[in-house]
Amino acid sequence: MDQLLLNTGFPLLSTLIFLPLVGAVLLLAITSEAGCRVVSLLVTSLVGLLSLLLLPGFDRSTALFQFAETRPWIPALNINYTVGVDGISLLLVLMTALIMPFCVLASWTYIKVRVKAFMICLLIMETAMIGVFVALDFVLFYVLWEAMLIPMYLIIGIWGGPRKIYASIKFFLYTLAGSVLLLVAIIWLYRQNDFSFFIPDMMWQPYSGTAQVLVFIAFFLAFAIKVPMFPFHTWLPAAHVEAPTAGSVILASILLKMGTYGFLRFALPIVPDATFLLMPYVLWLSIAGIIYGGFTALAQQDMKKLIAYSSVGHMGFVTLGIFLLNKQGIEGAILQMINHGVTTGALFLCVGMLYERTHSRELRSTMGVGKFMPVFVTFLTFFSLASFGFPGTNGFIGEFMILAGAFEVDIPLALAAIPGAVLAAAYMLRMLQKVVWGGTDNPDQSWINDLNRRELVTLAPFLLFVLWIGLNPAPFIDVMDHSVVALLEQLQAYRAQALASVSVLAP
C-alpha cells in the first residue's frame, strides 16, 4: 500500500464510478423518453464536472497513485475495492467523463426507440469505463473490463444498422476470447504474489523468463484485440459501421484505449523481460497496422468504415510509441490516445449528423454538401486535418513525438512509419473533397439544413481540444511526465539488474 496516496476526504473516484450507475437506476422510475434524455445528460454532465476536480488536487511531482481508496470487498479471497489514479490514467479518466455528455447529445434525436434502455446502457458503460482506468485490484479491473461488453453488445445489437446482430456477436466473441486469456494470467499472478490481487504489488517482481513470456502473450492477445492491432482488428469495422453514433464514439474514443492502457499498466511493469524480448515483433506489427490501416481506409466508400480503418492505423502509432520504451515514444503514445479519442470521436459525430440528414454515408453518392452546410464542413475540415496530423492540431504533436522517439531507437523503423502519415492525409482529404464538393452528378442537396444549436454545442468542445492540444500541449504532457519517467526508470533499473544477474552467472 506504499504506492497509494490515500484519500481521506470526499471519495471523488468512487463518486465518478458509481454516479452513472445511480443515474441508470434512477432512469428505471422515469416513464417519458424526454425525461430519460434530460436525466442522462444531467448525470453525465455532473460526472464530467466532478472529474475536473481531480486536476487541482493532483500532485504532478509524484508517480504514486492518488485520490486512492481501499476497502475490503471479498476478504476470504483477499479481494479489495482499491482505486487510484496516476499521471497515465488521469487523462483517460478525464477524457471518458468529458466525452459521455456528448454521446447523450449525439443520441438526442438519433435514437428513437427504447430510449430509456439505451440511456441506461450508456450510463452503465460510463461506470465500467471509468472503473477500468482507476482499478488497482485485478479482480475489480477484470469485473469492470467484462462489464463493458454487455451494454456495448446491446447498443450495437439493438440500435445498430442492418447487420447489427453479426457485428455485435463478432465484437462480443473477439473481446471475450481475449478476456479469457487475461483471466488465466491474473490467476497465475495471484498465486505468485501471496494470493494478492493488488496490482502495484505485482509490478517489478522477479518472475521467471518463461513465465513472463507466457503472461505477456496472454496480456498481448487480450489487449491487442481491444486496441485493435493488426491482424486482430477484424471486429472493428463491422462494429463501427453498425453501431449508432454514440456507440461508435465510445468505441473509438474510449474502448480502444483500454488495450493500450493495459499495455502501459500491466505489460511493461509486470513482465518487463518479456516486453524487452518481444518488443521488436510488436513494433513491426504496429508498422504493419499503420500501413494496412492507411491503404484499407483509402479504398473505402463508407465514411464510417473509412474512419474505422483509419483507427487501425492511428492506434498502430500508439502501440509503436508505447513499445519504443523511451520517454518521447510513451508520452507521445499517451497524448495520441487522447488525440485519437477527441478527433475520431468528433469525426464519428460529424458522420452521424450527416447521416441523419442524407441517410447515406457513401462517398460514391457524392455528398457535396459544402454549399449548404458551411459550418458543418468547417468543423469536418478541422477534424480531418487533425486526424492526419496537420501542424497546429493535436494529431501533429502526438505523431511527431512518436516519430521522434522512433528515430531515437531505430531509423529504418521510423522511416517505415512515415508512409502511414502520408496515407492518412490522402484518405482524409479524399473524404473531405467528396463531402464538401461531391462530384458532377450531385443530387439536389439544397433542402439540407446546417448544424443546429445542439449540434454546435456537441462539436465545439472537440474543436477546442484539437486546437488547445495542438497549440499548447505542455499542460497535458506535464500531467503524465512524472509517471512516465518513473515507469522508465524502474524499467531500466529492472533491466540492469537482470543483465547483472546474467553476467554474474556467466562462466
N, C-alpha and C positions, 0 to 999 in steps of 0.2 A: 504493500500500500504506500510505499515511499514515493511512488511515481505519481501520486494524486495530490492535488491541492483541493482539499475537501471544502465544499461549500456549506457554510454554517447558517446562511441566511435563507432568502427566498429560493425555493427549488426551481430555478429557471429552466434547467434542461428537462426535468420531469414535466413541467408545465407545457413546454414546447412539444413534448412527445404525446402527452395524453389529452391536451385540449382539443385537438381534432377528433379524437375518439369520443370525447364527451359531446362534441358537436354532432357526430354521427348518431349517437344515442338520442340526442335532442330531436333530430330530424324525424325519428320514428313517431313522435307525437304530433308532427305538423302534417296537415292534410293538403294544403294548397301547394301547387308547384312553384308559384311565385315566392311563397314563404320559404320553401326549401332553398331556392336560389339565394334569397337575401341572407338567410341564416348561414349558409355555407360561405358566402362572400364575407360576412362579418367575422366568422370564426377564422377563416384562413388569413384575413387581413390582420386580425388581432395576433395570430401566431407570427405573422411577418413583422409586425411592430415590436412584439416582445423579443423576437430574435435579435433585433438591433441593440437590445440592452446588453448583449454579450460583448459588443465592441468596446464600450468604455471600461468595462471591468476586466478585460482580457489583458494579462501581463505578457507583453511581447518579448520580455527578456528571459523567459524560461521555456523549456521544452516539456515541462510537466503537464499532465492532464488537469485542466482547470474546470471550475464550476462542478467538481466531481461530487457524486452522491453514491453511497453504497448502503445497501440493506440486504439482510438475508432474504432469500427467495425460497429455495428448497434446501434447507440446511443438511438434510440427510445425504445429499449428493454434493454438498459444498458448492451449490449454485447460488449466485448472488445477483441482485439487481445493482449493477455498477455501471455508471455512465460518467463521461467526462469529454472534454474537447481539448485538442492541441491546435497548433497553427495549421496543420494539414486538414483537420476535419472541420475547423470553424468556418472556413469559407464555403464548404459544401453544405453545412447546415444552413448558413445564411441564404445561399442560393436556393435551396429547397423551400425554405419558409417564404422567401420573397416571390418565387415563381408561382406558387399554388393559387394565390388570389386571381392571377391572370388566367389560370386554367379554368377557374369558375366563370370568369367573364367570357372566355372564349366559348364556353358551353351554353351561354345565356339563351341564345336562340337556336344554336346548332342542335342541341339535344331537346327533342320534342316529346319523347315517350319515356315513361318510367323515370321521370326527373329525380324523384326522391331517391330511388335506388342508385342512380348514377352519382348523385352528390355524396351519398353515404360511401360509395366505393372510393371517391376522390379523397374524402376525409380519412378513411382507414389507410389509404395509400400514404397519406402525409404522415400519419403516426408511424407507420413502419419505416418509411424512408429516413425520417429524422432519427429514429431509434437506431437504425443501422450505422449511421455516421457517428453516433456518440456511445454505442455499446462497448464496454470494456470487459464483459464476461462473454465467453464464446457461446454459451447456450442462449443468452439473451440475443446476441448477434444473430445466431442461426435461426431462432424463432422468428425474429423480425424479418430476416432475409427471406425466409419461406413465406411469411405472411403477406409479402408484397405480391406473390404470384397470383393469389386468388382474386383480389379486386382487379388486377390488370387483365387477368384471364376473362373476367366478366365484362370489363369495359370493352375489350376487343370483341368478345363473343356475342354480346347483346347489342351494343350500339355501333358495331363496326359495319364495314361495307359488304358487298355481295359474297365475298369469300371469307367471312368473318370466322366461321367455325374452323375452317382449315388453318387460318392464321393463328387463332387463339390456342388450338391444340398443339400446333408446332411450337409456339412460344413456350407453352407450359412444359412440354416434354423435353425440349432442349435445356431449359433452365433447371428443371428438376433433375435431369441426368447429371449435370454439373454439381448440383447441390448434394447428391448422394455421396460423391467422392469427397466433397468438403466435409461432410459429417464423419466419414471414416477418418480423415486426417485429424479432426477435432478430438475424436475419441482417443486416438493414439497419443496425441499431445496431452490430453487429460491424464492418461495413465503414466506418462513420463514425468509429469510435473506434480507429483504427490497428490494426485486426484484433485487438481485445482483447474478451474476454467478461467482464472484471472489472466487476461490476455497479456498485460505487461510482464508478468512472471514467465511467460513462455518465450519471451524475446531474449536473444543472445545467450541461449543455453547450448552446451556442447553436445548436440545430438550427433550421432554417427553420420558418416558421409552417405552411406546407402539410405539410411532413414531420411536424411534431408532431401535426397533426390526424389524419393517416393512421395514425401509430403509436398514437395514443390510441384510434382506432376499433378497431384490431387488439387492443390491450390490453383495451378495454372489452368486446368480444364474448367474448373468452376468459374474462375474469373474471366478467362478468355472467351467463354461462351457469353458471359454477361456483357463484355465490353462493346461489341463482339469483335474478336480478332479474326482475320482471315486464317484458316478456312472454316471457322466456326460461326460464320455470320449469317448463314442462310435463313435463319428465322427472322432476321431483322426487316428485310424489305417487305415481306408479307405482313408482318405485324404493323409496320408503319403505314402501309398503304390502306389496310383495312381498318385501322383504329380511327376513332373520331379525333378531332383536332386536339382536344385536351390530352387524350391518350398518347398521341404522337409527341406532344410537347413533353409530357412526363417521361416517356421512353427516351427521347433524345437528350433532354436537359439533365435528367436525374438518374434514371435507372442504369444507363450505360456507364455512369461514373462509379457505380458500385463496384464494377470489376476492377477498374484502375485504382480505386481506393483500396480494394482488397490486396492488390499487388504491393502498394506502399505500406499498408498497415501490417500485413502478415508475411508476404513472401520475403521481403528484404530483411526484416529484423528477426524472423523466426527460423528461416532456413537460408542464412547468408552464403554458406559454402555452395549450396546447390544453385543459388542465384548467380554467383560468380561463374560457376561451371557452365550453366546453361544460358548465360547472358547472350553470347553471340547468336545462338539459334533464335532467341526471342527478338533480338534486334533485326535480324534479316527477315523474320516473319512479319515484323512491323513494316519493314520496307515493302514487302510483297503486298501487304494490306493497303499501303498508301498508293502504290501504282495500280493495283487491281481496282480499288475503290474509285480512283480517278478515271480510268478507262471505262469502267462499267457505268459510272454516272454520266459520262459523255454520251453514252449510247441510249440513254433513257428518254422516253417521251412523256411519261407520267411524272409530274413535278414532285410528288411525294416520294416516288421511287428514286428519283434523281437525288433528292436530299438525303434519303436513307443510305444510298451507296456512298454519297459524299461523307457521311458519318463514319463509314468503314475506313476511309482514307484519313479523316481528321483524327479518329481515335488511334489510328496507326501512328500518327505523330506523337500522341500522348504516351503510348507504350514505348515508343522509341526513346522519348525523353526520360521515362522512369528507369529503363534498363541501361541507360548510359552510365548511371551510377555516379554522376557528378552534379555539382550544385546548379549549374545553368540548366542542365537537362531536366532535373527533377522539379526545380522551381518553374521552368518553362512548361513542364507537363501539367503541374497543378493549375497554373494560370490558364493553360489551354483547355483544361477540363471546365473551368468557369466560362471561358470564352465560347467554347462549343455549346455549353448549356444556354448561354444568352443568345448567341447568333442563330443556332439551329432551331432553338425553341421559337424564336421570332419568325424565322422563315416558315416553320410549320403553321404558325398563327396566320401569316400572310396567305399561305396556300388555302387554309380553311376559310378565310374571309373571301377569297376569290371564288372558291367552290360554292359558297353559299349564294353567290350571285349568278355564276355561269353554269353551275352543276357539271363542271368539267375541270380536270387537271391536266388534260392532254396538250402538250406543246404543239402537236401536229394540227390541232384545231385552231392554231394561230390566234391566240388571245387578243393581242393588240389593244389593250385597254388603257394604254398610256394617256390618250387624249381625253378620256372620260374619268379617269381616276388619278389625277396628278399627285395627290397627297399619298395615295397608296403606293404608287411606283417610286416616290421619293424614299419612303421607308424601305421598300423592297431593294432599292439600289444600295442604300447604306448597308443593309444586312448582307446583301450579296457580296459587296466589296469586303466587308469584314470577314465573310466566310472564306474567301481565298487570300486573306492576309494582306489587304491593301494598307500601305503605310498610313498611320494616323488612326487606324481602327484597332480594336482589341486583338483580332486574329493575327495581326502582324507581330505584335510583341511576343506572343506565346511561341509562334513558329520560329521567330528569329532566335529566341533563347534556346530552343531545342536544337536548331541547326548549329548554333554556335557551340553548344555542348557536344554535338556530334563531330564537328571539325576537331574538337579537342581530343576526342577518343580515336577516331578513325576517319581519315579524309575520304576514302572510297565510299564508306557508309554514308557520310554526309552528302556526297555528290549523288549517290543513288536516290536520296530522298527528294532532291530538288525537282525532278520532273513531276512529283506529286503536286507541288505548289503551282506549276505551270498548268497541269491538267485541271486543277481546281479553278483557276482563272478562266480556262476555256469553257468548262461546263456551266459555270455560273454566269458568264457573260452571254453564252448562248441562250440560257433560260431567260435572262433579263431582256435580251433583244426580242425574243418571241413574245414575252408577256407585254412589253411596253409597245412595240411596234407591230408585232404579228407579221403576217405575210400579205401577199397580193389578194388572197381570197378571204380577207377578214369578213366574218359575219357582222351584221349591224349590231354594234355594242352601245349605241347611243342611249339606250334605256338604263344603262348601269349607273348606279349612284356611287359617289366616292365614299370614303370612310365616314361613319357616323361618330358621335362623341364617345360612345362606349368603346368603339374600336380604336379611336385615337388614344384614349386613356390606357387601353391594353398595350399598344405598341410603343408609346412614348418612353416608358421606363427602360425598355430594352435598348432603345436608341441611346438613351442617356449613358447606360453602362458600356455600350460599344465605343462611345467617344471618350468616356471617363477613363476606362482601362487603356484605350489606345493612346491617349494623350498624357495620362499621368498614372502609370501602373504602380508607382512606388508604394502607395499605401497598401495595396493588395500583396505585393511581394514582402513588405515589411511584416505583415501578419504571419506569413508562413516561414520566414527566413530562419528564425532560431530553431524551429522544429526540424527543418531540412538539414541545417548544419549539424545539429546533434545526431540526427539519423546517420549522416555520412561519417561523422567522427566515430560513432560506435561501430559502423560497418567496417571502416578502415582498421580500427583497433582490433576488432574480431579477426579480420583477415591477417593482420600482422601476427597476432597470437597463434593463429592456425599455421601460418608459414614457419614460425619459430619452432613450433612443436614438431613439424616435419623435418626441419633441419637438424634438430637435436637427435631425432631417431635415425637420421641418415648415417650410413657407415663412414 
